Amino acid sequence: MCLAIPGKIIEITVEDPIMRAGKVSFGGILKEVNLFCVPEAGIGDYVIVHAGLAISVIDEEEAEQVFKYLADIVESQPEGDA
């Protein structure tokens, strides 16, 4: 099973079209992400990231819905299993 999660682009660190990259925030945790597949994405946009590669742009509402689903999953776990 593959898991892709949303994150918010905080900074574009490499502008080169082939090596385009940026810092993406995942709930405050910053990771360097390859942005090659989403040339239209800019600072403040939400992207779906899988294995360090942004694969699509999503709107803030959709990203917030995913965050809610993830929080619901964590909350539904028995104590000690999360």
mmCIF file of the N, C-alpha and C atoms, coordinates in Angstrom:
data_MODEL
# 
_entry.id   MODEL 
# 
loop_
_atom_site.group_PDB 
_atom_site.id 
_atom_site.type_symbol 
_atom_site.label_atom_id 
_atom_site.label_alt_id 
_atom_site.label_comp_id 
_atom_site.label_asym_id 
_atom_site.label_entity_id 
_atom_site.label_seq_id 
_atom_site.pdbx_PDB_ins_code 
_atom_site.Cartn_x 
_atom_site.Cartn_y 
_atom_site.Cartn_z 
_atom_site.occupancy 
_atom_site.B_iso_or_equiv 
_atom_site.pdbx_formal_charge 
_atom_site.auth_seq_id 
_atom_site.auth_comp_id 
_atom_site.auth_asym_id 
_atom_site.auth_atom_id 
_atom_site.pdbx_PDB_model_num 
ATOM 1   N N  . MET A 1 1  ? 0.842   -1.163 0.000   1.00 0.00 ? 1  MET A N  1 
ATOM 2   C CA . MET A 1 1  ? 0.000   0.000  0.000   1.00 0.00 ? 1  MET A CA 1 
ATOM 3   C C  . MET A 1 1  ? 0.894   1.235  0.000   1.00 0.00 ? 1  MET A C  1 
ATOM 4   N N  . CYS A 1 2  ? 0.502   2.229  -0.756  1.00 0.00 ? 2  CYS A N  1 
ATOM 5   C CA . CYS A 1 2  ? 1.226   3.498  -0.820  1.00 0.00 ? 2  CYS A CA 1 
ATOM 6   C C  . CYS A 1 2  ? 0.453   4.550  -0.039  1.00 0.00 ? 2  CYS A C  1 
ATOM 7   N N  . LEU A 1 3  ? 1.184   5.461  0.561   1.00 0.00 ? 3  LEU A N  1 
ATOM 8   C CA . LEU A 1 3  ? 0.561   6.539  1.306   1.00 0.00 ? 3  LEU A CA 1 
ATOM 9   C C  . LEU A 1 3  ? 1.117   7.854  0.797   1.00 0.00 ? 3  LEU A C  1 
ATOM 10  N N  . ALA A 1 4  ? 0.232   8.743  0.412   1.00 0.00 ? 4  ALA A N  1 
ATOM 11  C CA . ALA A 1 4  ? 0.621   10.097 0.008   1.00 0.00 ? 4  ALA A CA 1 
ATOM 12  C C  . ALA A 1 4  ? -0.134  11.050 0.918   1.00 0.00 ? 4  ALA A C  1 
ATOM 13  N N  . ILE A 1 5  ? 0.553   12.064 1.416   1.00 0.00 ? 5  ILE A N  1 
ATOM 14  C CA . ILE A 1 5  ? -0.070  12.977 2.365   1.00 0.00 ? 5  ILE A CA 1 
ATOM 15  C C  . ILE A 1 5  ? 0.078   14.423 1.903   1.00 0.00 ? 5  ILE A C  1 
ATOM 16  N N  . PRO A 1 6  ? -0.839  15.284 2.318   1.00 0.00 ? 6  PRO A N  1 
ATOM 17  C CA . PRO A 1 6  ? -0.737  16.685 1.917   1.00 0.00 ? 6  PRO A CA 1 
ATOM 18  C C  . PRO A 1 6  ? 0.247   17.459 2.779   1.00 0.00 ? 6  PRO A C  1 
ATOM 19  N N  . GLY A 1 7  ? 0.855   18.442 2.167   1.00 0.00 ? 7  GLY A N  1 
ATOM 20  C CA . GLY A 1 7  ? 1.724   19.373 2.864   1.00 0.00 ? 7  GLY A CA 1 
ATOM 21  C C  . GLY A 1 7  ? 1.627   20.727 2.191   1.00 0.00 ? 7  GLY A C  1 
ATOM 22  N N  . LYS A 1 8  ? 2.059   21.760 2.897   1.00 0.00 ? 8  LYS A N  1 
ATOM 23  C CA . LYS A 1 8  ? 1.979   23.128 2.395   1.00 0.00 ? 8  LYS A CA 1 
ATOM 24  C C  . LYS A 1 8  ? 3.369   23.608 2.006   1.00 0.00 ? 8  LYS A C  1 
ATOM 25  N N  . ILE A 1 9  ? 3.496   24.133 0.784   1.00 0.00 ? 9  ILE A N  1 
ATOM 26  C CA . ILE A 1 9  ? 4.781   24.644 0.317   1.00 0.00 ? 9  ILE A CA 1 
ATOM 27  C C  . ILE A 1 9  ? 5.095   25.930 1.068   1.00 0.00 ? 9  ILE A C  1 
ATOM 28  N N  . ILE A 1 10 ? 6.237   25.939 1.742   1.00 0.00 ? 10 ILE A N  1 
ATOM 29  C CA . ILE A 1 10 ? 6.676   27.082 2.537   1.00 0.00 ? 10 ILE A CA 1 
ATOM 30  C C  . ILE A 1 10 ? 7.712   27.907 1.775   1.00 0.00 ? 10 ILE A C  1 
ATOM 31  N N  . GLU A 1 11 ? 8.522   27.224 0.970   1.00 0.00 ? 11 GLU A N  1 
ATOM 32  C CA . GLU A 1 11 ? 9.616   27.896 0.271   1.00 0.00 ? 11 GLU A CA 1 
ATOM 33  C C  . GLU A 1 11 ? 9.991   27.095 -0.962  1.00 0.00 ? 11 GLU A C  1 
ATOM 34  N N  . ILE A 1 12 ? 10.302  27.787 -2.056  1.00 0.00 ? 12 ILE A N  1 
ATOM 35  C CA . ILE A 1 12 ? 10.870  27.146 -3.238  1.00 0.00 ? 12 ILE A CA 1 
ATOM 36  C C  . ILE A 1 12 ? 12.382  27.297 -3.110  1.00 0.00 ? 12 ILE A C  1 
ATOM 37  N N  . THR A 1 13 ? 13.097  26.171 -3.058  1.00 0.00 ? 13 THR A N  1 
ATOM 38  C CA . THR A 1 13 ? 14.538  26.226 -2.830  1.00 0.00 ? 13 THR A CA 1 
ATOM 39  C C  . THR A 1 13 ? 15.354  26.053 -4.106  1.00 0.00 ? 13 THR A C  1 
ATOM 40  N N  . VAL A 1 14 ? 14.780  25.389 -5.110  1.00 0.00 ? 14 VAL A N  1 
ATOM 41  C CA . VAL A 1 14 ? 15.454  25.207 -6.398  1.00 0.00 ? 14 VAL A CA 1 
ATOM 42  C C  . VAL A 1 14 ? 14.455  25.540 -7.496  1.00 0.00 ? 14 VAL A C  1 
ATOM 43  N N  . GLU A 1 15 ? 14.788  26.518 -8.332  1.00 0.00 ? 15 GLU A N  1 
ATOM 44  C CA . GLU A 1 15 ? 13.873  26.973 -9.385  1.00 0.00 ? 15 GLU A CA 1 
ATOM 45  C C  . GLU A 1 15 ? 14.053  26.236 -10.715 1.00 0.00 ? 15 GLU A C  1 
ATOM 46  N N  . ASP A 1 16 ? 15.171  25.562 -10.916 1.00 0.00 ? 16 ASP A N  1 
ATOM 47  C CA . ASP A 1 16 ? 15.424  24.854 -12.163 1.00 0.00 ? 16 ASP A CA 1 
ATOM 48  C C  . ASP A 1 16 ? 14.255  23.924 -12.478 1.00 0.00 ? 16 ASP A C  1 
ATOM 49  N N  . PRO A 1 17 ? 13.672  23.989 -13.684 1.00 0.00 ? 17 PRO A N  1 
ATOM 50  C CA . PRO A 1 17 ? 12.476  23.199 -14.003 1.00 0.00 ? 17 PRO A CA 1 
ATOM 51  C C  . PRO A 1 17 ? 12.637  21.688 -13.794 1.00 0.00 ? 17 PRO A C  1 
ATOM 52  N N  . ILE A 1 18 ? 13.816  21.156 -14.031 1.00 0.00 ? 18 ILE A N  1 
ATOM 53  C CA . ILE A 1 18 ? 14.022  19.716 -13.896 1.00 0.00 ? 18 ILE A CA 1 
ATOM 54  C C  . ILE A 1 18 ? 14.314  19.315 -12.448 1.00 0.00 ? 18 ILE A C  1 
ATOM 55  N N  . MET A 1 19 ? 14.986  20.172 -11.720 1.00 0.00 ? 19 MET A N  1 
ATOM 56  C CA . MET A 1 19 ? 15.376  19.854 -10.341 1.00 0.00 ? 19 MET A CA 1 
ATOM 57  C C  . MET A 1 19 ? 14.572  20.661 -9.317  1.00 0.00 ? 19 MET A C  1 
ATOM 58  N N  . ARG A 1 20 ? 13.432  21.202 -9.726  1.00 0.00 ? 20 ARG A N  1 
ATOM 59  C CA . ARG A 1 20 ? 12.627  22.079 -8.859  1.00 0.00 ? 20 ARG A CA 1 
ATOM 60  C C  . ARG A 1 20 ? 12.326  21.395 -7.525  1.00 0.00 ? 20 ARG A C  1 
ATOM 61  N N  . ALA A 1 21 ? 12.559  22.140 -6.438  1.00 0.00 ? 21 ALA A N  1 
ATOM 62  C CA . ALA A 1 21 ? 12.346  21.582 -5.101  1.00 0.00 ? 21 ALA A CA 1 
ATOM 63  C C  . ALA A 1 21 ? 11.900  22.688 -4.153  1.00 0.00 ? 21 ALA A C  1 
ATOM 64  N N  . GLY A 1 22 ? 11.379  22.277 -3.014  1.00 0.00 ? 22 GLY A N  1 
ATOM 65  C CA . GLY A 1 22 ? 10.956  23.246 -2.022  1.00 0.00 ? 22 GLY A CA 1 
ATOM 66  C C  . GLY A 1 22 ? 10.808  22.631 -0.651  1.00 0.00 ? 22 GLY A C  1 
ATOM 67  N N  . LYS A 1 23 ? 10.663  23.502 0.342   1.00 0.00 ? 23 LYS A N  1 
ATOM 68  C CA . LYS A 1 23 ? 10.387  23.055 1.700   1.00 0.00 ? 23 LYS A CA 1 
ATOM 69  C C  . LYS A 1 23 ? 8.886   22.981 1.869   1.00 0.00 ? 23 LYS A C  1 
ATOM 70  N N  . VAL A 1 24 ? 8.422   21.831 2.331   1.00 0.00 ? 24 VAL A N  1 
ATOM 71  C CA . VAL A 1 24 ? 7.000   21.585 2.522   1.00 0.00 ? 24 VAL A CA 1 
ATOM 72  C C  . VAL A 1 24 ? 6.762   21.269 3.988   1.00 0.00 ? 24 VAL A C  1 
ATOM 73  N N  . SER A 1 25 ? 5.732   21.889 4.555   1.00 0.00 ? 25 SER A N  1 
ATOM 74  C CA . SER A 1 25 ? 5.388   21.682 5.958   1.00 0.00 ? 25 SER A CA 1 
ATOM 75  C C  . SER A 1 25 ? 4.307   20.609 6.073   1.00 0.00 ? 25 SER A C  1 
ATOM 76  N N  . PHE A 1 26 ? 4.604   19.624 6.904   1.00 0.00 ? 26 PHE A N  1 
ATOM 77  C CA . PHE A 1 26 ? 3.643   18.578 7.248   1.00 0.00 ? 26 PHE A CA 1 
ATOM 78  C C  . PHE A 1 26 ? 3.333   18.749 8.729   1.00 0.00 ? 26 PHE A C  1 
ATOM 79  N N  . GLY A 1 27 ? 2.365   19.598 9.031   1.00 0.00 ? 27 GLY A N  1 
ATOM 80  C CA . GLY A 1 27 ? 2.010   19.863 10.411  1.00 0.00 ? 27 GLY A CA 1 
ATOM 81  C C  . GLY A 1 27 ? 3.149   20.466 11.212  1.00 0.00 ? 27 GLY A C  1 
ATOM 82  N N  . GLY A 1 28 ? 3.962   21.286 10.573  1.00 0.00 ? 28 GLY A N  1 
ATOM 83  C CA . GLY A 1 28 ? 5.082   21.936 11.255  1.00 0.00 ? 28 GLY A CA 1 
ATOM 84  C C  . GLY A 1 28 ? 6.418   21.241 11.055  1.00 0.00 ? 28 GLY A C  1 
ATOM 85  N N  . ILE A 1 29 ? 6.405   20.026 10.543  1.00 0.00 ? 29 ILE A N  1 
ATOM 86  C CA . ILE A 1 29 ? 7.646   19.316 10.230  1.00 0.00 ? 29 ILE A CA 1 
ATOM 87  C C  . ILE A 1 29 ? 8.001   19.647 8.793   1.00 0.00 ? 29 ILE A C  1 
ATOM 88  N N  . LEU A 1 30 ? 9.179   20.245 8.580   1.00 0.00 ? 30 LEU A N  1 
ATOM 89  C CA . LEU A 1 30 ? 9.603   20.657 7.243   1.00 0.00 ? 30 LEU A CA 1 
ATOM 90  C C  . LEU A 1 30 ? 10.442  19.579 6.577   1.00 0.00 ? 30 LEU A C  1 
ATOM 91  N N  . LYS A 1 31 ? 10.125  19.308 5.329   1.00 0.00 ? 31 LYS A N  1 
ATOM 92  C CA . LYS A 1 31 ? 10.875  18.347 4.524   1.00 0.00 ? 31 LYS A CA 1 
ATOM 93  C C  . LYS A 1 31 ? 11.164  18.966 3.165   1.00 0.00 ? 31 LYS A C  1 
ATOM 94  N N  . GLU A 1 32 ? 12.307  18.629 2.607   1.00 0.00 ? 32 GLU A N  1 
ATOM 95  C CA . GLU A 1 32 ? 12.645  19.034 1.243   1.00 0.00 ? 32 GLU A CA 1 
ATOM 96  C C  . GLU A 1 32 ? 11.930  18.065 0.297   1.00 0.00 ? 32 GLU A C  1 
ATOM 97  N N  . VAL A 1 33 ? 11.171  18.621 -0.661  1.00 0.00 ? 33 VAL A N  1 
ATOM 98  C CA . VAL A 1 33 ? 10.342  17.816 -1.552  1.00 0.00 ? 33 VAL A CA 1 
ATOM 99  C C  . VAL A 1 33 ? 10.640  18.188 -2.998  1.00 0.00 ? 33 VAL A C  1 
ATOM 100 N N  . ASN A 1 34 ? 10.681  17.189 -3.866  1.00 0.00 ? 34 ASN A N  1 
ATOM 101 C CA . ASN A 1 34 ? 10.844  17.418 -5.297  1.00 0.00 ? 34 ASN A CA 1 
ATOM 102 C C  . ASN A 1 34 ? 9.524   17.921 -5.867  1.00 0.00 ? 34 ASN A C  1 
ATOM 103 N N  . LEU A 1 35 ? 9.565   19.062 -6.561  1.00 0.00 ? 35 LEU A N  1 
ATOM 104 C CA . LEU A 1 35 ? 8.356   19.681 -7.116  1.00 0.00 ? 35 LEU A CA 1 
ATOM 105 C C  . LEU A 1 35 ? 8.280   19.593 -8.639  1.00 0.00 ? 35 LEU A C  1 
ATOM 106 N N  . PHE A 1 36 ? 9.078   18.727 -9.229  1.00 0.00 ? 36 PHE A N  1 
ATOM 107 C CA . PHE A 1 36 ? 9.147   18.599 -10.683 1.00 0.00 ? 36 PHE A CA 1 
ATOM 108 C C  . PHE A 1 36 ? 7.774   18.340 -11.324 1.00 0.00 ? 36 PHE A C  1 
ATOM 109 N N  . CYS A 1 37 ? 6.971   17.501 -10.711 1.00 0.00 ? 37 CYS A N  1 
ATOM 110 C CA . CYS A 1 37 ? 5.680   17.105 -11.309 1.00 0.00 ? 37 CYS A CA 1 
ATOM 111 C C  . CYS A 1 37 ? 4.571   18.133 -11.127 1.00 0.00 ? 37 CYS A C  1 
ATOM 112 N N  . VAL A 1 38 ? 4.838   19.191 -10.358 1.00 0.00 ? 38 VAL A N  1 
ATOM 113 C CA . VAL A 1 38 ? 3.819   20.212 -10.111 1.00 0.00 ? 38 VAL A CA 1 
ATOM 114 C C  . VAL A 1 38 ? 4.397   21.602 -10.402 1.00 0.00 ? 38 VAL A C  1 
ATOM 115 N N  . PRO A 1 39 ? 4.721   21.873 -11.664 1.00 0.00 ? 39 PRO A N  1 
ATOM 116 C CA . PRO A 1 39 ? 5.349   23.158 -11.996 1.00 0.00 ? 39 PRO A CA 1 
ATOM 117 C C  . PRO A 1 39 ? 4.460   24.361 -11.695 1.00 0.00 ? 39 PRO A C  1 
ATOM 118 N N  . GLU A 1 40 ? 3.149   24.137 -11.596 1.00 0.00 ? 40 GLU A N  1 
ATOM 119 C CA . GLU A 1 40 ? 2.214   25.227 -11.321 1.00 0.00 ? 40 GLU A CA 1 
ATOM 120 C C  . GLU A 1 40 ? 2.140   25.581 -9.837  1.00 0.00 ? 40 GLU A C  1 
ATOM 121 N N  . ALA A 1 41 ? 2.687   24.735 -8.967  1.00 0.00 ? 41 ALA A N  1 
ATOM 122 C CA . ALA A 1 41 ? 2.598   24.941 -7.523  1.00 0.00 ? 41 ALA A CA 1 
ATOM 123 C C  . ALA A 1 41 ? 3.534   26.053 -7.064  1.00 0.00 ? 41 ALA A C  1 
ATOM 124 N N  . GLY A 1 42 ? 3.039   26.840 -6.108  1.00 0.00 ? 42 GLY A N  1 
ATOM 125 C CA . GLY A 1 42 ? 3.835   27.925 -5.558  1.00 0.00 ? 42 GLY A CA 1 
ATOM 126 C C  . GLY A 1 42 ? 3.748   27.967 -4.048  1.00 0.00 ? 42 GLY A C  1 
ATOM 127 N N  . ILE A 1 43 ? 4.422   28.919 -3.463  1.00 0.00 ? 43 ILE A N  1 
ATOM 128 C CA . ILE A 1 43 ? 4.420   29.086 -2.018  1.00 0.00 ? 43 ILE A CA 1 
ATOM 129 C C  . ILE A 1 43 ? 2.977   29.281 -1.538  1.00 0.00 ? 43 ILE A C  1 
ATOM 130 N N  . GLY A 1 44 ? 2.612   28.536 -0.496  1.00 0.00 ? 44 GLY A N  1 
ATOM 131 C CA . GLY A 1 44 ? 1.262   28.605 0.055   1.00 0.00 ? 44 GLY A CA 1 
ATOM 132 C C  . GLY A 1 44 ? 0.323   27.549 -0.492  1.00 0.00 ? 44 GLY A C  1 
ATOM 133 N N  . ASP A 1 45 ? 0.713   26.899 -1.587  1.00 0.00 ? 45 ASP A N  1 
ATOM 134 C CA . ASP A 1 45 ? -0.125  25.838 -2.155  1.00 0.00 ? 45 ASP A CA 1 
ATOM 135 C C  . ASP A 1 45 ? 0.049   24.547 -1.374  1.00 0.00 ? 45 ASP A C  1 
ATOM 136 N N  . TYR A 1 46 ? -0.996  23.723 -1.389  1.00 0.00 ? 46 TYR A N  1 
ATOM 137 C CA . TYR A 1 46 ? -0.940  22.393 -0.795  1.00 0.00 ? 46 TYR A CA 1 
ATOM 138 C C  . TYR A 1 46 ? -0.680  21.381 -1.901  1.00 0.00 ? 46 TYR A C  1 
ATOM 139 N N  . VAL A 1 47 ? 0.198   20.429 -1.609  1.00 0.00 ? 47 VAL A N  1 
ATOM 140 C CA . VAL A 1 47 ? 0.522   19.384 -2.567  1.00 0.00 ? 47 VAL A CA 1 
ATOM 141 C C  . VAL A 1 47 ? 0.404   18.021 -1.890  1.00 0.00 ? 47 VAL A C  1 
ATOM 142 N N  . ILE A 1 48 ? 0.093   17.015 -2.682  1.00 0.00 ? 48 ILE A N  1 
ATOM 143 C CA . ILE A 1 48 ? 0.100   15.632 -2.214  1.00 0.00 ? 48 ILE A CA 1 
ATOM 144 C C  . ILE A 1 48 ? 1.497   15.100 -2.469  1.00 0.00 ? 48 ILE A C  1 
ATOM 145 N N  . VAL A 1 49 ? 2.136   14.547 -1.423  1.00 0.00 ? 49 VAL A N  1 
ATOM 146 C CA . VAL A 1 49 ? 3.523   14.093 -1.511  1.00 0.00 ? 49 VAL A CA 1 
ATOM 147 C C  . VAL A 1 49 ? 3.599   12.599 -1.238  1.00 0.00 ? 49 VAL A C  1 
ATOM 148 N N  . HIS A 1 50 ? 4.309   11.897 -2.116  1.00 0.00 ? 50 HIS A N  1 
ATOM 149 C CA . HIS A 1 50 ? 4.583   10.469 -1.949  1.00 0.00 ? 50 HIS A CA 1 
ATOM 150 C C  . HIS A 1 50 ? 6.068   10.243 -2.154  1.00 0.00 ? 50 HIS A C  1 
ATOM 151 N N  . ALA A 1 51 ? 6.724   9.674  -1.171  1.00 0.00 ? 51 ALA A N  1 
ATOM 152 C CA . ALA A 1 51 ? 8.148   9.320  -1.253  1.00 0.00 ? 51 ALA A CA 1 
ATOM 153 C C  . ALA A 1 51 ? 9.024   10.503 -1.659  1.00 0.00 ? 51 ALA A C  1 
ATOM 154 N N  . GLY A 1 52 ? 8.704   11.681 -1.110  1.00 0.00 ? 52 GLY A N  1 
ATOM 155 C CA . GLY A 1 52 ? 9.523   12.862 -1.370  1.00 0.00 ? 52 GLY A CA 1 
ATOM 156 C C  . GLY A 1 52 ? 9.232   13.577 -2.669  1.00 0.00 ? 52 GLY A C  1 
ATOM 157 N N  . LEU A 1 53 ? 8.194   13.169 -3.378  1.00 0.00 ? 53 LEU A N  1 
ATOM 158 C CA . LEU A 1 53 ? 7.827   13.763 -4.663  1.00 0.00 ? 53 LEU A CA 1 
ATOM 159 C C  . LEU A 1 53 ? 6.398   14.293 -4.589  1.00 0.00 ? 53 LEU A C  1 
ATOM 160 N N  . ALA A 1 54 ? 6.228   15.583 -4.859  1.00 0.00 ? 54 ALA A N  1 
ATOM 161 C CA . ALA A 1 54 ? 4.885   16.156 -4.933  1.00 0.00 ? 54 ALA A CA 1 
ATOM 162 C C  . ALA A 1 54 ? 4.244   15.667 -6.227  1.00 0.00 ? 54 ALA A C  1 
ATOM 163 N N  . ILE A 1 55 ? 3.083   15.028 -6.113  1.00 0.00 ? 55 ILE A N  1 
ATOM 164 C CA . ILE A 1 55 ? 2.472   14.427 -7.298  1.00 0.00 ? 55 ILE A CA 1 
ATOM 165 C C  . ILE A 1 55 ? 1.236   15.175 -7.792  1.00 0.00 ? 55 ILE A C  1 
ATOM 166 N N  . SER A 1 56 ? 0.658   16.049 -6.954  1.00 0.00 ? 56 SER A N  1 
ATOM 167 C CA . SER A 1 56 ? -0.462  16.860 -7.413  1.00 0.00 ? 56 SER A CA 1 
ATOM 168 C C  . SER A 1 56 ? -0.696  18.020 -6.453  1.00 0.00 ? 56 SER A C  1 
ATOM 169 N N  . VAL A 1 57 ? -1.390  19.026 -6.952  1.00 0.00 ? 57 VAL A N  1 
ATOM 170 C CA . VAL A 1 57 ? -1.777  20.182 -6.147  1.00 0.00 ? 57 VAL A CA 1 
ATOM 171 C C  . VAL A 1 57 ? -3.226  19.968 -5.718  1.00 0.00 ? 57 VAL A C  1 
ATOM 172 N N  . ILE A 1 58 ? -3.523  20.283 -4.452  1.00 0.00 ? 58 ILE A N  1 
ATOM 173 C CA . ILE A 1 58 ? -4.903  20.205 -3.975  1.00 0.00 ? 58 ILE A CA 1 
ATOM 174 C C  . ILE A 1 58 ? -5.255  21.526 -3.299  1.00 0.00 ? 58 ILE A C  1 
ATOM 175 N N  . ASP A 1 59 ? -6.544  21.774 -3.152  1.00 0.00 ? 59 ASP A N  1 
ATOM 176 C CA . ASP A 1 59 ? -6.938  23.016 -2.487  1.00 0.00 ? 59 ASP A CA 1 
ATOM 177 C C  . ASP A 1 59 ? -6.893  22.839 -0.971  1.00 0.00 ? 59 ASP A C  1 
ATOM 178 N N  . GLU A 1 60 ? -6.915  23.954 -0.269  1.00 0.00 ? 60 GLU A N  1 
ATOM 179 C CA . GLU A 1 60 ? -6.775  23.942 1.182   1.00 0.00 ? 60 GLU A CA 1 
ATOM 180 C C  . GLU A 1 60 ? -7.890  23.141 1.849   1.00 0.00 ? 60 GLU A C  1 
ATOM 181 N N  . GLU A 1 61 ? -9.106  23.252 1.328   1.00 0.00 ? 61 GLU A N  1 
ATOM 182 C CA . GLU A 1 61 ? -10.245 22.531 1.903   1.00 0.00 ? 61 GLU A CA 1 
ATOM 183 C C  . GLU A 1 61 ? -10.025 21.016 1.863   1.00 0.00 ? 61 GLU A C  1 
ATOM 184 N N  . GLU A 1 62 ? -9.536  20.524 0.730   1.00 0.00 ? 62 GLU A N  1 
ATOM 185 C CA . GLU A 1 62 ? -9.276  19.090 0.601   1.00 0.00 ? 62 GLU A CA 1 
ATOM 186 C C  . GLU A 1 62 ? -8.143  18.660 1.544   1.00 0.00 ? 62 GLU A C  1 
ATOM 187 N N  . ALA A 1 63 ? -7.092  19.485 1.644   1.00 0.00 ? 63 ALA A N  1 
ATOM 188 C CA . ALA A 1 63 ? -5.986  19.172 2.554   1.00 0.00 ? 63 ALA A CA 1 
ATOM 189 C C  . ALA A 1 63 ? -6.489  19.105 3.989   1.00 0.00 ? 63 ALA A C  1 
ATOM 190 N N  . GLU A 1 64 ? -7.316  20.059 4.401   1.00 0.00 ? 64 GLU A N  1 
ATOM 191 C CA . GLU A 1 64 ? -7.850  20.073 5.763   1.00 0.00 ? 64 GLU A CA 1 
ATOM 192 C C  . GLU A 1 64 ? -8.704  18.837 6.031   1.00 0.00 ? 64 GLU A C  1 
ATOM 193 N N  . GLN A 1 65 ? -9.442  18.379 5.020   1.00 0.00 ? 65 GLN A N  1 
ATOM 194 C CA . GLN A 1 65 ? -10.260 17.176 5.186   1.00 0.00 ? 65 GLN A CA 1 
ATOM 195 C C  . GLN A 1 65 ? -9.369  15.952 5.432   1.00 0.00 ? 65 GLN A C  1 
ATOM 196 N N  . VAL A 1 66 ? -8.260  15.857 4.710   1.00 0.00 ? 66 VAL A N  1 
ATOM 197 C CA . VAL A 1 66 ? -7.324  14.745 4.921   1.00 0.00 ? 66 VAL A CA 1 
ATOM 198 C C  . VAL A 1 66 ? -6.733  14.819 6.328   1.00 0.00 ? 66 VAL A C  1 
ATOM 199 N N  . PHE A 1 67 ? -6.351  16.029 6.777   1.00 0.00 ? 67 PHE A N  1 
ATOM 200 C CA . PHE A 1 67 ? -5.818  16.186 8.128   1.00 0.00 ? 67 PHE A CA 1 
ATOM 201 C C  . PHE A 1 67 ? -6.832  15.716 9.164   1.00 0.00 ? 67 PHE A C  1 
ATOM 202 N N  . LYS A 1 68 ? -8.113  16.027 8.929   1.00 0.00 ? 68 LYS A N  1 
ATOM 203 C CA . LYS A 1 68 ? -9.167  15.590 9.848   1.00 0.00 ? 68 LYS A CA 1 
ATOM 204 C C  . LYS A 1 68 ? -9.267  14.070 9.868   1.00 0.00 ? 68 LYS A C  1 
ATOM 205 N N  . TYR A 1 69 ? -9.233  13.437 8.694   1.00 0.00 ? 69 TYR A N  1 
ATOM 206 C CA . TYR A 1 69 ? -9.290  11.970 8.631   1.00 0.00 ? 69 TYR A CA 1 
ATOM 207 C C  . TYR A 1 69 ? -8.131  11.348 9.402   1.00 0.00 ? 69 TYR A C  1 
ATOM 208 N N  . LEU A 1 70 ? -6.930  11.903 9.219   1.00 0.00 ? 70 LEU A N  1 
ATOM 209 C CA . LEU A 1 70 ? -5.757  11.371 9.909   1.00 0.00 ? 70 LEU A CA 1 
ATOM 210 C C  . LEU A 1 70 ? -5.899  11.534 11.425  1.00 0.00 ? 70 LEU A C  1 
ATOM 211 N N  . ALA A 1 71 ? -6.399  12.674 11.868  1.00 0.00 ? 71 ALA A N  1 
ATOM 212 C CA . ALA A 1 71 ? -6.609  12.895 13.304  1.00 0.00 ? 71 ALA A CA 1 
ATOM 213 C C  . ALA A 1 71 ? -7.647  11.919 13.851  1.00 0.00 ? 71 ALA A C  1 
ATOM 214 N N  . ASP A 1 72 ? -8.699  11.666 13.077  1.00 0.00 ? 72 ASP A N  1 
ATOM 215 C CA . ASP A 1 72 ? -9.732  10.719 13.500  1.00 0.00 ? 72 ASP A CA 1 
ATOM 216 C C  . ASP A 1 72 ? -9.150  9.316  13.654  1.00 0.00 ? 72 ASP A C  1 
ATOM 217 N N  . ILE A 1 73 ? -8.261  8.931  12.746  1.00 0.00 ? 73 ILE A N  1 
ATOM 218 C CA . ILE A 1 73 ? -7.630  7.611  12.829  1.00 0.00 ? 73 ILE A CA 1 
ATOM 219 C C  . ILE A 1 73 ? -6.799  7.495  14.100  1.00 0.00 ? 73 ILE A C  1 
ATOM 220 N N  . VAL A 1 74 ? -6.010  8.536  14.380  1.00 0.00 ? 74 VAL A N  1 
ATOM 221 C CA . VAL A 1 74 ? -5.172  8.532  15.581  1.00 0.00 ? 74 VAL A CA 1 
ATOM 222 C C  . VAL A 1 74 ? -6.040  8.455  16.835  1.00 0.00 ? 74 VAL A C  1 
ATOM 223 N N  . GLU A 1 75 ? -7.106  9.240  16.869  1.00 0.00 ? 75 GLU A N  1 
ATOM 224 C CA . GLU A 1 75 ? -7.980  9.267  18.039  1.00 0.00 ? 75 GLU A CA 1 
ATOM 225 C C  . GLU A 1 75 ? -8.715  7.943  18.261  1.00 0.00 ? 75 GLU A C  1 
ATOM 226 N N  . SER A 1 76 ? -8.957  7.203  17.183  1.00 0.00 ? 76 SER A N  1 
ATOM 227 C CA . SER A 1 76 ? -9.706  5.948  17.315  1.00 0.00 ? 76 SER A CA 1 
ATOM 228 C C  . SER A 1 76 ? -8.835  4.772  17.751  1.00 0.00 ? 76 SER A C  1 
ATOM 229 N N  . GLN A 1 77 ? -7.514  4.983  17.793  1.00 0.00 ? 77 GLN A N  1 
ATOM 230 C CA . GLN A 1 77 ? -6.599  3.910  18.202  1.00 0.00 ? 77 GLN A CA 1 
ATOM 231 C C  . GLN A 1 77 ? -6.641  3.706  19.707  1.00 0.00 ? 77 GLN A C  1 
ATOM 232 N N  . PRO A 1 78 ? -6.598  2.458  20.145  1.00 0.00 ? 78 PRO A N  1 
ATOM 233 C CA . PRO A 1 78 ? -6.519  2.201  21.585  1.00 0.00 ? 78 PRO A CA 1 
ATOM 234 C C  . PRO A 1 78 ? -5.227  2.812  22.134  1.00 0.00 ? 78 PRO A C  1 
ATOM 235 N N  . GLU A 1 79 ? -5.238  3.202  23.387  1.00 0.00 ? 79 GLU A N  1 
ATOM 236 C CA . GLU A 1 79 ? -4.075  3.803  24.054  1.00 0.00 ? 79 GLU A CA 1 
ATOM 237 C C  . GLU A 1 79 ? -2.842  2.922  23.844  1.00 0.00 ? 79 GLU A C  1 
ATOM 238 N N  . GLY A 1 80 ? -1.760  3.533  23.388  1.00 0.00 ? 80 GLY A N  1 
ATOM 239 C CA . GLY A 1 80 ? -0.502  2.795  23.211  1.00 0.00 ? 80 GLY A CA 1 
ATOM 240 C C  . GLY A 1 80 ? -0.300  2.222  21.819  1.00 0.00 ? 80 GLY A C  1 
ATOM 241 N N  . ASP A 1 81 ? -1.338  2.232  20.957  1.00 0.00 ? 81 ASP A N  1 
ATOM 242 C CA . ASP A 1 81 ? -1.220  1.668  19.609  1.00 0.00 ? 81 ASP A CA 1 
ATOM 243 C C  . ASP A 1 81 ? -0.908  2.721  18.549  1.00 0.00 ? 81 ASP A C  1 
ATOM 244 N N  . ALA A 1 82 ? -1.015  3.995  18.860  1.00 0.00 ? 82 ALA A N  1 
ATOM 245 C CA . ALA A 1 82 ? -0.828  5.048  17.859  1.00 0.00 ? 82 ALA A CA 1 
ATOM 246 C C  . ALA A 1 82 ? 0.626   5.244  17.534  1.00 0.00 ? 82 ALA A C  1 
# 
